[in-house]
């Protein structure tokens, strides 16, 4: 198959899930490339806004060809920015077809706005499209307001869902969570994101003191760091450390939050780590502690589990990651319950090999790629008969 991946956001704003799926599909023998237009934010990074290339170009990222463009977003001009983003993607796709021909299928990542652009491309070229959905409901609430919402974006995204050959949420709960905005009038099948299970492989841990928790999450309210630090301070077990890693976790705001924690001397901030650094940290730790308020599918949690460690987290974690021995689930925003669960984890015996193997069966590249291939082939076959 000839597959074009269109991410809603990509490097330097994430998009690893798109790249990992592209690599997995290519490994199965498919022709896969990425068409990426990233809207840069002046408020997020002045350096990125001013230094990123202003022309389109082809680059190679981890063996995948990427047709790359950077768009400068206009502050507080959402509708013009969206219109321009979609126009740029459609123009880039025309460039792509001139060079590589019409693909068999377009695989968009997130309806907002790659899925919508894929719908317009599908109309123009007569090819099917699918949407892998990663966006948590909390993101829509922050942008669109509480449901039901009549904002102009809703109708466009609902249409993109309905016209897709398949919507592929990375966790089945996402369908119910977003139904208040987009309904359920579309075809869907849940497929996990890809985890590099060979890189994040099982690692033996020796019993040691202190017991080490790791929280691998960016510094944002959604990840529940206020609850995590409160819970850590309430633990009865004291031979425990909390290691925190992720974008923004070495910021001044994070340090002020840690300084207010009763157990601040046992909290270690690592900031953003690369892939190698995260694996080393997982191998040095005994369990994950993630007091998240909202998730679709926390990839960092899966990566940690793939190395063989359990977790303490909240009901925001999807059911697909709550298999036997994986961890302890507590209510959202309940620091006391979270502290009790962390205390229990310190003395709990977990089968790390089983945890790692379960992740491999769900999220290994070959497993996910095969599921996607089956969906794509069915979509192409159905489109050809319509």
N, C-alpha and C positions, 0 to 999 in steps of 0.2 A: 504493500500500500504506500501511496504517496500522501504524507500527512503534514499539514502546516499547523503549528502551535501558535496561538495568539494569546499572550498573557495580558491581563489588565494592568499589571505592574511587574517590573523586572529589575535587574541590577541597575542602580545600587539600592533599590527600594524593596528588595526581597525577590520573590519569584523563583525560589529554589525548587518549589514543588513542580513548576513547569519544566525546568531543566532536568530534574531527576526523571520525570515521566518521559521526556523526549529521549534521554539516554537509554531508558529501559526499552522503549519501543524500537529504537535503532538497534539495540542488541538482539532483538528478535528478527532483524533483517529488513525492517521497513525504512523507507526514505523519509527522513524527518528533519524539518528545519523550523526555526522560530522567527516570527515577525514581531518585533518588539518596539513599541513607542512608549517611552516613559515620560510622564508629565512631571517635571521638576518643580519643587516648591521653594520659593524664595525664603519663606519663613522657616523651613526645615534646615536648609543649608545654603548660605550665600555662596560658599565656595563651589559646591556642586552646581548651583544655578548658573554661575558665571564661567566655570571651567569645562563643563561637559561639551562634547563636540556639537556643532550646530548643523552638521551635514549628516545625511544618511550614509551608512557604510556597512559592509559585511565584516563580521568578526567570527572567530571560532572560540567557543566556550566549552571546555571539557569535551571536545570532540564533536560538538554540535554547531552547525552553521547558524548564525544569528544575524538577521537583517535588522540593524539597530538605528533608532532615531530618538532624539531627546527634544521634548517640547517644553518651552518655558510657560508655566501656568501663570495666568493673571490673577493676582490676589483677589479673593471674594467674587470672582466672576465665573461661577460654576457652570452656568449654561453655555456661555461662549467657549469655555475650556473643553467641555464635553463635546460640543459640536466640532471643534477643531481637532480634538483627539481622534474622533471617529473618522473624520475626513482624511487625516494623515494616515491612519491604518488602512483605509480603503485605497489610498494612493500607493502606499507601500505594497499592498497586495497586487496592484496592477503591475508595479515594477517586478514583483516576484514572478508573476505569470509570464511576463516577457522573457525572463531569464530561465525559469525552470518548468514552465508549463502549468496547466491547471491541476491542482492536487485532487485526490479522491475525496478528501474530507478535511474540514477545518475543525480544530479542537481548541475551543476558547477556554480560558481560565478566568472564572468569575463573570457573571452576566454584566456586571458594572465595571467597565463598559465593553470588554472584549466580546461578550456574548451578544450584545446588541450589534456591534460592528460585524460579527460573524453572520448574523441574520441578514444584514444588508448585502454582504458578500455572497451569501448563499443565493439570494434572489438574483444577483447580477450574473453569477456564473453557473447557476443550476447544479450546485453541489450541496451535499448535506453538511450540517454542522452539529456538534455536540458541545455542551457546556459542563466542565467540571467546576463545581461550586465549593469555594473555600470560605466564603465571607460569613462571619458570625452575625446573628440577628442584632446584637448590641451595636454593631457598626451602622446598621440601617437606622436604628432608633436615634443614634447620635446625629445622623445626617438628615433623616426624613421626619423626625419627631415620632411621638408615640403612635402606634397603629390604632385605628385605620388612618392612613395618611392620603391626602389628595394631591401631594406634590407632583410636579410634572414628570419626575423620573419614573414613578411607579408604573405608569401605563407602558412606557417603552420597555422596561425590564420584564413585565408580565408577558408582553408580546414575544420577547426573545426566548423566554422559557417555553411558551406554548408552541412556537414554531420549531424549536430544536428537535432533532431526531431523538435525542436523549439528554436529560439533565443528570449529571453524575455527582451527587453530593458526596463528600468524603466521609460523612457520617449520616446515618438515616435520620437522626434527630433533627437535622437541619431542615428537613421538609416541614415538619410541624412548627419549628421555631419561626420560620419565615412565612408561614401560611397566612398570617395576619396581614402581610403586605402583598404577597403574590398569589395567594390561593394555592390550590393543588391541581389545577387543570393543566397538567403536563406529564410527560412520561419521565420516570426517573428510576435510577438503579444506583445504589450506594457502592462505591469502590474506594478503598483506602488510598491515601497518598503513599508515595514510595519512600522507604527508608533504606539507606545503604547498609544492609544487614551484614555485608562482608566487612565493611570498615568498622561499624559499631557492633563488633562481634562479642560473643560471651567471654567474660573474663572472671577468673576465680578471685575471690576476696578472702584474705586471711582475717580471722577474728582479731580485732585490735581495739584499743581505746585511744582517743574517744570515738564514739559512733558519729559518723558524718552524714548529714543531710545535704543535698544539693538542690537548689532552685534554679533551673535553667530557663529564664524568662526575661524579656525586655522590661524595663522599668516603666510601667504604666498602671493606672488605677485598675484596669481590667484584670491584671494578674494577681491582685489581692495581697500585695506586699505588706500593707498595714495590718491585715489579719495574720499573715504569716509571722511577722515579727512580734505581734502581741502574743500569739500562741507559743512561740519559741521562749519568750520570757516567762510564760506560765508553766512550762514543763517541770515535772518533778525530777525527771532524770537530768542530771547536771553534767555527766561526762559525755557531752554532745557538742558538736560544732555544726554551724549552718554556713554552707558555702553558696554564694549567690553569683551567678554569671549571666550576662546578657547586655544588650545595648542599653546604655544609660544607667547601669547598676553601679557605676563608679562616679555618678554625678553628685553635685553638692546637695541636691534635694534628697537623694537616696542616703547620703551620709548623715544628714540631719535626722532622717527617719530611724536609722540604725542607732544613732546616739541616744534616742529617746527609748530604746529597747532596754529592758532590765538585764538582758544577757548580752549586751553589746560587745563585750570582750571576746565572746565566742562566735561572733559573726565575721566572716571573711568575704570581702567584696573583690571579685575578679574582673569586673567590667566585661566588655565584649571579648570573647575568645574565638579563635578560628576553629575549624573542624578538628584538627589535631589536639588543640587545647581542650576542647570539650570532651573528647574521648578520654584523655588523660584524667580529667576531673571526674568523669563518671567512674573510671576504674579505681579511683582513690576514695570514692564515696560508697555509702551503704544503702541509701534510699533517697528517693526524690520527695521533696515537700513542695507542693504547688497549690496555693490557696486561691486558685483562679475563680473569677466570677462569671466568665463567659468563654467558651471554647467551641470550635467546630471539631478540630482534631489536632491536639497539641503534638507537633512533630518532635519537639525536643524531649517530651515525655516518652514517646515511642523509641527514640534513639537511646535514651538512658535504659529503658527496659530491655532493649536489644542487647545491651552489655550485661544484663542479668540482674538488675536491681529492681525492687518493688517501689511502690509510691504511697504517699498519703496525699489525697487530693479531695476535690469536692464533686458534688453532683453535676457540675458542668462537664466533667469528663464523659465522653460518649460511651455507650454500652459496649461497643466493640473493643474497648480497652479495659473492660472490667472483668476479664476472664479470671478463672480460678488462680489464686495465689498472687495476682498482679498487685493488689494493694488494698488500702483502706479508704473508703469513701465517707465523707462527712458533709453536712449541710453547708451551703454557701454562707459566708459572713459569720461563722460561728467559731470564734477564736478558742473558746473553752473546749469545744468538741475536737477542734484541730489539735490542740495541745495534748488531749488524752490519746488521740490517734498516734501522734508522734511518740508519746511515751510507750504505747503498745508496740510500735514498730521497732523500737530499740531492742526489745526482748523477743521479738517474733522470729521464727525460722521460716525462710522463704526458699522455694526451689528456683534458684536463679536460672538454671538450665532450661527448666520448663517455661519460665517467663520469656527468655530469649527465643526459644523455639516457637512459641505462640506468635510472637511478633513477626518472625520470619514467615510463618504460614500465612499471615495476613498482609504483610507490607513489603516483602522482598521484591526487588525490581522485576524478576521474571514472573512472579505471581500477579502483580498489578498489571504489567504489560500484557499478559495473556487475557486478563479480564477486559482490558481496554480494547484489545484487538478484536475480541468477540463482539463487543458493542459496536465498534466501528464497522466491521464487516456486515453486521445485521443492518446498520443504518444505510450503508451504501447499497446493499441489496434491495432494501425497501424503497429507497429513493429511485433506483433504476426502474422499478416496477410501477411507480406512481405516474 
